[in-house]
Structure formats: C-alpha cells, structure tokens
C-alpha cells in the first residue's frame, strides 16, 4: 500500500492499516528508542509512540513524509523518557521478585561497580551538556555519531540538503566539543 493510501486508511481508523503501520515501523522505532530508553521500559515507550500516532494521525497534514513524522514522535517520546529519568534518577525495584518471574538481573562477580558508577555519572554529564545544544544539533549528532547513519541517510530522514546536513553537523560537533572542554570531559 502506498503512503498516501495508508495515511487515508489510518485517518479512517482502519485496523488493517494500523497493523501494516506497526509491522513496517515497529522495528525502526524500537531501534531508535533503544538510544533513549532503558531496556526495561522500551515496550512501554514503543506503545506510547503508537498511541501518539493513533491519536495524532488526523492532524498529519502531509507536509513531510509519514516516516519523518513518526520519527519525530519517536524522538519526542525518547526525550520524555530521558527527562523522567533525570527528574527521578533512582527507582525502587525489587530484583528478587522480578528474578523469580524470569526478569531479574543476576549480578556478575567481576563487575567493577565504582567504574560503572563513574561511567554512568559521566554519561549523565554528557547528556546534560547535550541539552545545551539546540534540538537540531542534538538530533544531527545522535543520527550520525550514535545511530551511525550516513550523511545521505540523515539528509533524507530530515528532508534537508546534503550540504546543509554536513555543515550543521560540523558546527554542532564544534559546539558540543567546546561544552565538553568547559566541563573537563574532553
């Protein structure tokens, strides 16, 4: 089914269209969410993305490709999870209860907890520094340096000229590097 037909059917709340949408986009959304969301919450985040798509499809005007619109929803849900994590960094989890259900985490004997804590603290600082960049700069850095997309893929995904993507990414990296140096992380 072509994109235009799919959108029309989605707006009419066609069940088969939503199944097709899910089958097509769920794996891509899942991969993107993995960059933002803890593994334990990824299914909830995935459901939230599809709920927002379902609730918001009637507002989709077609100014961009459907995939771009869905990607933006996914990024926003991921950012919301990061914000929640920063506001509530420690959750009380009963690992023994979850372990008996087959979901628990068994600690490894050779894990250096202090190194892991330091690494996590450094990642928290880096994430906070990323918040000082514009949304466009954060997305460009994430797509290229975290997701590993090519410049061409980024240009297509964001519907921007290739030269603009390269230029914006160059300056975004410079800003990010400067912020890292200011925090003694580079």
C-alpha positions in Angstrom: 0.0 0.0 0.0 1.4 3.4 -0.9 2.0 6.0 1.8 -0.9 8.3 0.7 -3.4 5.4 0.8 -2.0 4.2 4.1 -2.5 7.7 5.6 -6.1 7.9 4.4 -6.9 4.5 5.9 -5.2 5.4 9.1 -7.3 8.5 9.4 -10.4 6.4 8.9 -9.1 4.2 11.8 -8.7 1.1 9.6 -7.5 -1.8 11.7 -5.5 -3.4 8.8 -3.8 -0.1 8.1 -2.6 0.1 11.7 -1.3 -3.4 11.6 0.6 -2.6 8.4 1.9 0.6 10.1 3.0 -1.4 13.1 4.7 -4.1 11.1 6.5 -1.6 9.0 7.6 0.9 11.6 7.9 -1.0 15.0 11.4 -2.4 14.4 12.7 1.1 13.3 11.0 2.8 16.2 12.4 0.1 18.6 16.0 0.7 17.4 15.6 4.5 17.8 14.1 4.2 21.3 17.0 2.0 22.4 19.2 5.1 22.3 16.9 6.9 24.8 15.1 4.4 26.9 16.2 1.7 29.4 15.6 -1.8 28.1 13.0 -2.4 30.9 10.8 0.5 29.6 11.3 0.1 25.9 8.0 -1.8 25.3 6.1 0.9 27.1 7.8 3.6 25.1 7.0 1.7 21.9 3.3 1.5 22.9 3.4 5.2 23.7 4.7 6.1 20.3 2.0 4.1 18.6 -0.6 5.6 20.9 0.5 9.1 19.9 0.5 8.1 16.2 -3.0 6.7 16.6 -4.3 9.8 18.4 -2.5 12.3 16.2 -2.8 10.8 12.7 -5.8 13.0 12.0 -3.6 16.1 12.4 -1.0 14.8 10.0 -1.0 17.3 7.0 1.5 15.5 4.8 4.0 18.4 4.8 6.7 15.8 5.4 6.9 12.1 4.8 5.0 9.8 7.2 8.3 8.3 8.3 9.7 11.7 9.2 6.6 12.5 11.3 6.8 9.1 13.1 10.5 9.6 13.7 9.8 13.0 15.3 7.2 11.4 17.6 9.7 8.7 18.5 12.4 11.2 19.3 9.9 13.2 21.5 8.9 10.1 23.4 12.5 9.2 23.9 13.3 12.7 25.2 10.4 12.5 27.6 11.8 9.3 29.0 15.2 10.9 29.4 13.6 13.9 31.2 11.7 11.5 33.5 15.0 9.6 34.2 16.8 12.9 35.1 13.9 14.0 37.4 13.6 10.6 39.1 17.1 9.0 38.8 16.5 6.2 41.3 13.6 3.8 41.2 12.9 1.2 43.8 12.9 -2.1 42.1 12.6 -5.4 43.8 15.0 -7.5 41.7 14.3 -10.7 43.6 10.6 -10.5 42.8 11.4 -9.9 39.1 14.1 -12.5 39.1 11.6 -15.2 40.3 9.5 -14.2 37.3 12.5 -14.6 35.0 13.0 -10.9 34.5 15.6 -10.2 37.2 19.2 -9.3 36.8 21.8 -11.5 38.2 24.9 -9.5 39.2 28.2 -10.6 37.6 31.0 -11.3 40.0 33.7 -9.4 38.1 31.8 -6.2 37.7 33.6 -3.1 39.0 30.7 -1.2 40.4 32.7 2.0 41.1 33.9 2.2 37.5 30.3 1.6 36.3 29.0 4.4 38.6 31.7 6.8 37.3 30.9 5.9 33.7 27.2 6.5 34.4 27.9 9.8 36.1 30.0 10.9 33.1 27.2 9.9 30.7 24.7 11.9 32.8 27.0 14.9 32.5 27.3 14.4 28.7 23.5 14.0 28.4 23.1 17.3 30.4 25.6 19.0 28.1 23.7 17.7 25.1 20.6 19.5 26.5 22.5 22.8 26.0 22.6 22.2 22.3 19.7 23.1 20.0 17.3 20.3 19.2 18.5 20.2 15.6 22.2 19.9 16.8 21.3 17.1 19.2 19.4 15.2 16.5 22.2 15.6 14.0 24.8 14.3 16.5 22.6 11.5 17.5 21.8 10.4 14.0 25.4 10.5 12.8 27.5 9.7 15.9 25.2 7.4 17.8 22.9 5.8 15.2 25.7 5.7 12.6 23.6 7.0 9.7 25.4 8.3 6.6 25.1 11.9 5.7 22.8 10.9 2.8 20.5 9.0 5.1 20.4 11.9 7.5 19.6 14.3 4.7 16.7 12.1 3.5 15.4 11.4 7.0 15.3 15.2 7.9 14.4 16.2 4.4 17.4 18.7 4.2 20.0 19.2 1.6 23.2 17.1 2.0 25.5 20.2 2.2 23.3 21.7 5.0 23.5 18.5 7.0 27.3 18.3 6.7 27.7 21.9 7.6 25.2 21.9 10.5 26.8 18.7 11.9 30.2 20.2 11.7 29.2 23.2 13.8 27.1 21.1 16.1 30.1 19.0 16.9 32.3 22.1 17.5 29.7 23.5 19.9 29.5 20.1 21.7 33.3 19.8 21.9 33.5 23.3 23.4 30.9 22.4 26.0 32.7 19.2 26.9 36.0 21.1 27.3 34.3 23.6 29.6 33.2 20.6 31.8 36.7 19.0 31.6 35.2 16.0 29.8 37.3 16.3 26.6 
